[in-house]
Amino acid sequence: MAKPKNILFIMCDQLRADYLSCYGHKTLATPHIDGIAKRGVKFDRAYCQSPNCGPSRASFYSGRYVFSHGATWNFIPLPLGEQTMGDHLRASGMRVAVVGKTHMYADRDGLTRMLLPTDSAQGKYVAEAGFEPYERDDGIHPDSKVDPKLAYNEYLRSHGMTGDNPWHTWANAGVDAQGQIASGWYYRNAHLPTRVPDEHSETAYMTHRAMDFMTEQGDKPWMLHLSYIKPHWPYIAQAPYHKLYGADDVQAPIRAAHERDNDHPVYAGFRQHPEGRAFSRDADRLNVIPAYMGLVKQVDDYLGQLFAFMQARGLMDNTLIVFTADHSDYLGDHWLGEKEFMFEQGVRIPMIIADPSAPQTHGTTSQALVEAIDLLPTFLESQGLPVPWHWLEGKSLQPLLKGEKTSVREVAISELDYAIYGAARNLKLQPNKARMVMARSERFKYIHYDGFPAQLFDMQQDPQELHDLGRDPGYSTVRDEHLGWIFDWMRSRRNRVTISDEDIMRRANPAAAGGVIIGEW
């Protein structure tokens, strides 16, 4: 079959792989996402480059590790010179746009230095991480930071939901027993339905905007990043999704009592974060997780509508579809909340790729160690485009999609700059010392810290990561091996990006010297 004409790159924010039925959830059925897996390859061991929104997405979009692009945390922009999938794909004539969240911020200093206004054609792309902002909305709009021009707020007002910030007071808030607005920011309100009806939810709105984009684009090739805001907090769902699941549907937490005795300074610090303490209480977990499950189910239902829309227009047969998440969510596992840290519930992500041109692998599962940065070279090769390997640090997954038996990498890498977190402040760490790096090999997971003992888990004997071997003298050789892999990884980063490997080899040809003679008798 011919190569796919379009690319639909779907991302959910803070979605755990094991909260999809195709990845094994026992009570949460996600048939439409499962349907993508039936049309493609499901990767069981896919990892994000950082368990935090901003740096993870910067790596997805640039095809480069956090160590290379430098956008190490939320609100830290990609440097002006970084190229993204929009830059690489747009050069071929593709329209590259986003509907939903990117969590990317413009390099204002760089734009000013280059005298590049953000309302210019190129300035707009640079300010939006290479995407055309067809419907850009990061979905975090507390009253103190609400965007007065937020399109979703205007949409809600047009449907009678008034107020200065209906995103907060309607889409992410319910009504308590006293008739007062109950904000979804508070875990205690997670069981309530939102004031906004389902058909006007953020998930519904973004799905319909994706349909608008596809209709507008017609037969011209496109790449659309449909980036759902949910199931990221605020954890509060629309009716009927708020009550589809109850405490009996909540799976037991992956944690052990002895983990609370682990005195590793960084892990102990993260356990004391407010979200860690909250999700360590069963009452909090059992109130929040049914809402989280409802939000996941809602995404799946609306993807069903989107896929039916695409099927009716013949788009399912010529579109490469990718479904993934920027990171995961602990939900109380390992006595943690949120997503930071290097347990599987933080760094392992769902990744499903449905390539209509590779029916031989449809419905299969891959155990290869793959990373978020692998998607960009995969996209380029799917379009028959050259891959700038002097820029990109991922590996194309096209061979796996075509059914070739090949190893992608020995270790998967993830990084976290935790300088802003309470754990780092309590440990009185300087910002450049609050870093952790994970090396996930075939059998082990190793986490390196500056100035603190490593952590190590045997993923074969202890897949739930309940027994930390980081200070066990019997595993010193294993730790040294993984530290060596991290050193090799650091030395192989792509930092010569202004000239291609091919140009280097051409310059190595003596004929390219143009008459300059060096060292000859």
N, C-alpha and C positions, 0 to 999 in steps of 0.2 A: 504494500500500500504506500501511497505518497506520504511524504512528511506532513505532520499537522500544520495547518495554516495559522492557527491561533493558539494562544496560551492563556489559560485561566489559572491564576495562582491564588488559591484560597488559603487564608490564614485565620485561625482563631486565636484570640489572646488568652493565654493562661489556661489552655486546655490540656488536660492529662490524656496520654494515649490510652490508659486503662479505663477511661470513662467513655469509651466507644465499644459497641458490642463486637466489632470485628477485631478488637484488641483484647477481648475477654471479659468485659463487664457483664455481670450476671443479670442485672435487672434493668439496665438502661439500654433500650434498643435504638440503634441509629441506622436504620435500613438504607437511607440514601447515601450516607458516607460509606457504609459497607458496600454499596453498589459501585462506588468508585474503585474500591479494592477488587471487586469482581471484574472490573474492566482494566485492571492494571496490576501493579506490584505494590505490596504492602511491606514496608521496611520495619522490621521489629527492633532494630538497634540503631535508631537515628538520634543524633544529639545536636542540641543547639550550641552555638559558640559562646553563649553566656546566659545564665538563668536570670535575665533581667531584660525588660522590654527594649530599651534603647540600643545597647550594644549588640543584642541578639539580632535585631532587625538591621542594624548597620552592616552586620556580617552577611545576613541573607541578601541584602540589596547590593553589596559591593563584591561579594564572593571572596572576602578577605577576613583573616582572623582579627580579633579585637586588638591583639598585640601589634598588628600592622596598620590598621586604620585609625586607632587612637580614640575612637568614640567610646570610652570605657564605661560610661554610665548614662542614665537618662539625662536629657537636656544638654549633653555634650555633643556638639554637631560633628558630622563628618567634615574633615578638612576640605576646603574648596576644590583641591585638585583630585579628590577621589572620584573615580568613575563608578557608576552603578549600572544595574541591569537596564535602566532606561536609556542611558548613554549608549550602551553596547547594542541594544536591540533597535533603538530608534534609527541608528545609522543605516539599517537595512530597509527602512521605509515603514516599519511597524509603528502603529500608534500605541504608546505605552502610558497607561493611566492607572490611577488608584481610586477605589471607592472604599472609604473607611479609614482605618487607622494606619499610620506609619510610625508615629512617635519620633519622627526626625525633625531636627531643628536646623535652621539655616546658619551657615558660618558667616555671621554678620560682619565680623572683622575682615574676613577674606573678601567678601563682596564689596565692602567699602574700600579696601586697599586696591582692588582691581577696578574701581569705578563702575561696578556692574549693578545697575538698578534691578530690584526684584520684579519690577513690572515689565522688564524687557523679556523677549522670548527666551534667551539663554538663561537670564537671571532667574526666571520663574522655575525652570527645571532644576537649576543648582539649588535653589532655596527649598525645593520639594524632593530632595534626594533622587532626582532624575525622573520623577513621575509627573505626568500631567495631573493636576489636582481636580479630577472630574467631580469628586465629592469627598474632599479631605475632611476627616473628623476623627480626632483621637479619642473621643468619648470620655474625657475626664474634664468636667466643667463644674466644679464647685462654685458656689455663689461668689467667692472672692476672685475667681479667675474667668468667669463666663465671657465668652466671645460674643459681643453684641451683634455680630454678623453671622452667627452660627446658623447655617441653613436648616439644620434639623429643628432648631427652636422656632424658626419662621414657619416651618412646616407644621409643627404642633399648634402654633397660634392660629394658623389658617384653618385648623380643625377644632377650634374652640377651646384649646387648652392654654389659657392665658397666664401671664406672670412674667417677671423679669427673667426667670430662668426655668422654663418648663422642662428642660432636660432633667433638672434636679427635682423639681416639685411635682412632676407628673410621671416622667419616664423612669425615674429611679427613686420613687417614694410611694408609700402607701398611705393608708389612713388607719390610725390606731383606734382602740376601743373608746377613747374619749372624743373621737371625731377630729383629732389633730393630724396634721401631715407628719408622717413617720419616715424619716430619711433612710434610704437604703445604705447609707454610709455606716450605719450601726448594725452590727450583727444581730441584735435582738429583734430587728424588724424583718429579717430575711424570710420569714414564713408568710408575710403579707403579700397580697397581689398589688402590683403598681396601680396608680391612678390611671395611667394610660392603657388603653386596650391593646391587645396583642397586635392587631392589624396596623397600629401606629408605633410599634416598638422600634428600637434602634435596629434590631435584626431584620424586621420586615422592611423598614425604610431602606437600608443598605442593599437588600436583595433587589428591591424594585429599581433602585438607582443603577444597579448592575444591568438589569434588563433594559433600562433606558439607554445605557451606553452601547450595548450590543445592537439594539435597534437602530440607533443613530449611526453606528459604524457600518452597518450593512455588510457588503461582501469584501470590504477592505480588511487586510490582516491587522490583528490587534493582539496586545498583551494586556490583560486586565488583572490587577492585583485587588481582589475582593477580600478586604481585611476586616473581618467581623470584630466588633468591640467586645462582645461577650464570648465566654462566660467570665471574663475579668470582672472583679468587683466594680461598683457596688453589687453585692450578692442579693438581688431582689428581682423577681420574675413577674411577667404578666400572667393574668388568668387565661387559660386554665393551668398554665405550666407551673404556677406556684404550688399547686397541690397534687400534681401527678405522682409525686414520690413522697414517702414518709420515712420515719426512722427505721422501719423494717427493711427499707431498700438501701440503707447506708451500709457499705461494706466495713468490716472491722478495720481499725487503723493498723498500718504496718509500723509497729513500734514495740519496744520491749522495755520493761521497768528498769533493767540494768543500764540502758542508754542514758538515763538521767544521772547515773554515777560517772559517766565518762567525763573526765575533767579536762579534755582537750580545750585549751583556752578559747579558740574561735568557735568551735561547735557549742560549747557551754554558753558563750555569749549570745549566739543566735537563738538558743532555746529560751533566753530571757527576754527576747523582743516581745512587744505587746501581742503581736499576732501569734507568736509561738505559745505564749501563756494562754491566750484565748482558745486556740484550737486544741490545747491539751485538756481543756474542760469538755467533757462529753456533752453537756447541755449546749454549748456553743456549736460543736460539730454537728449535732443532730438537728440544730435549727438552720444551719447554713448549707450543709451539703445537699439536702433535697432541693433547695433553690438553685444551687449550682447545677445539679442534674437537670432541672427544668430548663435552665438556660441552654444547656447542651442539646437537649431534645428539641428546643425551639429552633436552634440553628439547623439541625438536621431536617426538620420539617420544611423550613424555607429553602434549604438546598434542594429538596424534592421539587418545590415549585420552580426553582431556577432551572433544574435539569429538564423538567417537562417543557419549559419555555424553550430551552436550547434544542431539545429533541424535535419539537415542532418546526424548527427553522433549520434543521439539518446541521446544527453546530456540534453535536456530540461526536460526529464522525470525523471532524477535521480540527478538533481542538485538543491540545495536550492539557490535561487537568491535573493539578497538583493540590493536595490537601495536606496542611501541616499546622503547626502552632509555633509561636515564638519562644515559648518555654512552658513549663508545667505549673503545678500548684500542689503544695504539700497537704493542705486540708487536715492537718493534725498528725500526719505520718512523721515518725522520728521526733515527735514532740515539737514540730515546727509548723508555721503558717507561711503564707506567701510562696515565693518561688526561689529565692536565693539559696545558695549552698549546692553541693554537688551530689546529693543522693539522686537516685533515678527519678524520684518524684519532682525534682527541680530541672534536670537537664535532659532527660529522655523525652522525646517529642513524637507525636504521630507523624508519619510521612508516607503518603500514598501517591503514586504517580501512575496515571492512566494515559498511556500512549496509544492512540487508535491505530498507529502504524505497526505495532508490535503485538499482534494477537497471540503469538506463541507463549507469552508470559502472563497473559491475563489470568487473574485469580491466584497468582502465586505469592509466596512470602519469601523475603530475603533476610538472611541473618548477617549480611555484611555490615561492618561498622561504617556508617555514613554520617555526614555532617550537613548542617544547614548550608555551608558554602558550596556544597556540591550542586546545588540547584542551578546557579547561574551558568556554569559551563554546560550543564545538561540542556538548558534552554537554548543556548547558542548552537550546540550540535544538532538539536532537534530541528532547527531552521536551516541547517547546512551552512552556518556562518563560521568564519574562522574564530578560534578561541585565543585571546591574548594571554598566553600562559605566563608572560612576564608580569602580568597584573594579578591574575586569578590564582588563588591558593587551594581551591577545592578540586575535586576529581569528577569528571563527567560520569554520570550514572547510566549513560546510554548503553554501554556494553551489558550491564545487568538487565536493562529493559529489553534488550534484544535476546536475552537468554544465554549470554556468554558466561562461562564459569571463570571468574576472575576475583582476585582479592583487591579491595579498594585501598586499604591501609592497615598498618599494624596496630595503631592506636588512634582513638578519637580524642580530640582536645576540646576542653571548654575552660573559660576563664571568668573570674569575677573580681572586679574592683569593689571592695566593700568598705572603702574609706569613709563613706557617708553614714554607715550604719552604727547603731549603738554599740555593737560588739567591738568595733574598732575604736570608738571613742573611750569605752571603758578600759580597753587595753592600752590607751594612750599612744596609738600608732600614728606615725606620720603618714600622710596620704600615699606616698610612694611605697610604703611598706605593707599596705593593706591589700594584698593581692593573693589570690589562690588560683592554681592551675590544676586541672584534672587531666590525667592520662588514662583512658579506658582501653585496656588491651583485650585480647580474646578471653582471658580468664579473670584478670584483676582490674580493680579500679584504684588508682593512686591519686592522692590530692597533696600537692606541694604548697607549703606556706613559707613566707619569709619570716624567719626567726622563731618558728614554732615547729613541733614535730609533724611529720607527715601523717596522713591517714591512709589505710590500705584495707580493701575488702576483697575477699575471694568470691567472685560473682558466680562461680560454679557451686561451691559448697555452701555459700551464704548469699543467695540471690536477693534476699531482703535487706542486706547490708546492716545486720544487727550486731556484728562482731568486728570491732576495729582492730586491725592487726598492725597499725602504724607504728607501734612501739614494741612489737613482739620481736625479740632477737632472732627467732627462727626464720623470719622473713626479710632479713636485711639484704640478701642477694636480690630478692624480688624488688624491693624498694630501690636499690641501686640501678637495676635494669630499667625501671620506669623513669627514674630521674634522668638517666642517660637518654631515653627517648624524648623527654621534654627538652633537654639540651640540644639534641639533633633537630627537633622541631623549631626551636628558637633560631638556630643557625640557618634554617632553610626558608625564612620568611622572604617574600618578594619585596625588595626595597629598591631595585633598579627598574623603575616603572616608566621612565621617559624614553626608553629605547628597547625594541624587541630583541629576543634572542636571535632571530634571523638577521637583524641588522648588525648585531655583534659579530656573527660569523662572517658576514660580508666584509666587515671592517678588518677581520683577521686575514683576509686575502691580501697578499702582498701587492697585487695589482691595484687594490683600492688606495694605496698610499699616494698615488698621483705623482710619482717621481721622487718622493722623499726616500732617501737611501740611508739606512741606519746600520752601522756595524759591519759593513762590507769592506774587504780589502780593496 
